[in-house]
Amino acid sequence: MDQEPRRIATLITGFTMLLLTIALIVFSEHGFHATVDALKLFFEVVFPSLLPFFILSDVLLSTGMVHYLGVYFEPLMRPLFNVPGVGSFVFSMGLAAGYPMDAVLTAKFRRQNLCTKVEGERLLAFSNSADPLFLFGAVAVGMFGQPALGAVLAMAHYASVLMVGLTFRFYGRRADHPRQEEGVVLRGIHKRAMDALIRGRMEDGRSYGKVFNQAIGESMGTLFMIMSFMVLFAVLLRVLTATGLMVVLTAPLTAVFHVLGFSPQLVPAAVKGLFEIDLGSAAAAHASAPLLQKLVIVSAIVAWSGLSVHGQVASVLADTDISMKPYFMARALHAVYAGIMTVVFFHPVEQALGGITLPAFADRDFLVIAPTAPTMVDAFHVTLLMMILSLSALAVAMLVMGIVRMLRLEWLGARFR
């Protein structure tokens, strides 16, 4: 009896793959064009944006610098998100480079025992975010043709990221191990940070030449895995549309959208967004629906990030013990939070920042009908700037929390003296 469900699942999966293969043969032209579009997206946007950060993250891990920063950010990350201080590095790199940078770093931290299984699952829950390059450039400018909307989307997205982190800080608390108090106090933090730096470098032990060689090789392998998932899901969506099976998937959502008061024109975009973030966002931006409703759907799609990204994350985590279940729960929760925060921020942010526009950071004219503005800042420098800003913001927050903690300890000491 225990084997029966597994046999049924295997049978269903096998026949599904067979039908998709036959459909791809019949609609080979659609599959070809979908592959070309996905490869263009990968080599023009994803590859140059992620490759430098994949390599540099490996090098920083080998030098012990991540261990060094982890000690400094422990007083911030532990009380807020219940993750180790090294989580600040994952959060910043994920914010700067986007999907699936967070999963790559979390998997490396888990393999090096820099975090526990539960801490890795918490970290992955809120560090999975879209990069500003995508929100401001590709979505606001390239898809909507309204640069001012980037502020609304960004504020809703990153506010909901923090909300997910605060929610998931309570996840798996029974599995937490007791920690020594020295990990969350500021006394002697400089010495402990230097000790962590030296210890991290000694534990790695590789020469820098070997570090760079292995970093480049592993980064290229991860990137081409990402490319494969992008192609697979782009072809899948095109074949589903060509065969008419997309209509079957849209039927249940139509009733849900009717109850929520959303335009039925947004249903196909939501279905596409379930699979792939770029195609879903572009379809929502060009749907005949009220602007606020389109923004809500796009925010939810970007927060959900699509089964294509989920497949990439699952592949990266395959050799770790980190479970995908909390990750899926977090993405669904993130989508709900992002949609709600879009409604909250839409009118205030539009009134306050409506006259402020940002340059277009990306050009994805193969996904959209409307022409995009010329690229003014390349992806690498924008993501580097965002990583520095995020680390600076975390440092300021850590300093404020440290001052508050010291004042509280002095007040308690004076009271009981």
Residue, then its C-alpha position, 0 to 999 in steps of 0.5 A: m500500500d505504501q508503494e501505491p501512491r508512488r507508483i501512481a505519481t510516477l505513472i502520471t509524471g511519465f505520461t505527462m512528460l510523454l504528452l509534452t514531448i509529443a506536443l513539442i514535436v508537433f509544435s516544434e516551431h513554437g518551441f524553437h521561438a520560445t528557446v530563442d527568446a529564453l536564451k536572449l533573456f539569459f545572455e543579455v540580462v541574467f548571465p552578465s548580472l549574476l556571473p560576477f556575484f557568483i564568483l565574488s561570493d565564492v572568493l569572499l567565503s574563502t577569505g573568511m570575510v563572510h565570517y567576519l561580517g557575520v559577527y558584526f551583523e549577529p546583533l541585528m539578524r538574530p533578534l529580527f529574523n532569528v538567523p545567524g549574522v552571516g545571513s546579512f550577506v545572503f540578504s544583501m547579495g540576494l537583494a542586489a543580484g536577485y533570484p537565485m543568488d540567495a539559494v546558492l549562498t544559503a546552500k553553501f552556508r549549510r554545507q559549511n555549517l554556517c547555519t543549521k537546517v532550520e536557520g537555512e530554511r528561515l533565511l531562504a524564506f525572506s532572502n529570495s527577492a527580485d533585484p532593483l534592476f528587474l523592478f525599475g528597469a524591466v517591469a516599470v520602464g520596459m513593460f509598463g512604460q512608466p518609470a515612476l511605478g518602479a518606486v511603488l513596486a520596489m517598496a511593496h516588494y521589499a516591505s513584504v520581504l521584511m514581513v515574511g522574514l519577521t513571520f518566519r522568525f518563529y518557524g521551527r523554534r523547537a528545533d533551535h539549539p541554545r546559544q551562548e549569550e556572547g553571540v548577541v552582545l557587542r562587548g569584544i565584537h572586534k576581536r571575535a570578528m577578527d578571530a572569525l576571519i582567521r578561522g574562516r580562512m584557515e578552514d578553507g585552506r585553498s590557494y587563491g588560484k584554486v579558489f578562483n578556478q573552482a569559483i569560475g567553474e561552479s559559477m558557470g555550472t550554476l548559471f547554465m543550470i539556470m539557463s536550462f530551467m528558463v528554456l524549459f519553462a519558456v517552451l512549456l508555456r508556449v506549448l501549453t498556449a499553442t495546444g489550448l491547454m492554457v484555457v484549462l488552467t485559467a478556468p479555476l482562477t477565473a472564478v477566484f478573480h471574480v470573487l476578488g473583483f479583479s478583471p478576468q483579463l488578468v487571469p492568463a497573466a496570473v497563469k503565466g506568472l505561476f510558471e515564469i516571472d518575466l512572461g507573467s509580468a509582461a502579460a499583466a502589464h499589457a492586459s486591459a485592466p485597471l492600473l492598480q489591479k495590474l500592479v497587484i498581480v505583477s507584485a504577486i507574480v514577482a514575489w511568487s517568482g515562478l516555478s522556473v525559479h523554484g526549479q532552480v532553487a530546488s536544484v541548488l539545494a539538492d545536495t543539502d538537507i534544507s526542505m523546499k516546503p517552507y520555501f513554497m509557503a514563504r513564496a505564497l505568503h510573500a505573494v499575498y503580502a506583496g499584493i496587499m502592500t501594493v494597494v497600501f503604497f500605490h496612492p501615497v507613493e504615486q503622489a510623493l514620487g510621481g514626478i521622480t523617475l529613474p533611468a531604464f536599467a534594462d532593455r527587454d524589447f523581445l518581451v514587450i510590444a512598447p519600445t523601451a528607453p535606452t540603457m543608461v547604467d549597466a547591470f553590474h554597477v547597479t547591483l553592486l551599488m544596491m549590495i553596498l546600500s543594503l549592507s550600509a542600511l544593515a550596518v546602521a540598523m545594527l548600530v542603532m540596536g547596539i546603542v539601544r541595547m547598551l542604554r538598556l543595560e546601563w539603565l538596568g544596572a543603575r536601577f539595581r545598583 
